[in-house]
Amino acid sequence: MKVYGITNCNTVKKALDWLKANHVAYEFHDFKKLGVTPEKLEEWDAKAGYEKFLNKHGLTWKQLDSAVKESIKTKQDALKLLQEKTSMIKRPVIEKNGFLFFGFDEQVYAEHLK
């Protein structure tokens, strides 16, 4: 299982704490240190649609210039921005045997990760 995120994100911290408490093994991919490839973003988009993981509620989106926000008109525009500003990806991203989930939800984790 692979967990993507940022170590100082509170939601990621909650998710990692849950995984540890439930003895779920995982590999952590830190967006700040390792970034994210265009191929990985395309894969997530194909499975879920970029709208599912483009976090428009976070501080990074809110701090963007309105012209940049308005320039996001296509999938390619969104994926390019997400690669440049990985902190705009809804976190954590969980991948496990075809299962893909964005965010933290104890019930979903209990159903799919135990």
CORSULSUL-V181413 format. One record per helix or strand of 3 or more residues. SS is the DSSP state (helix for helix, strand for strand). FROM is the first residue (numbers start at 1). TO is the last residue. If there is no record, write none. Layout:
BEGIN
SS,FROM,TO
SS,FROM,TO
END
This chain:
BEGIN
strand,2,5
helix,10,21
strand,27,30
helix,31,34
helix,38,48
helix,50,52
helix,59,63
helix,66,70
helix,75,84
helix,86,88
strand,93,96
strand,99,102
helix,106,113
END
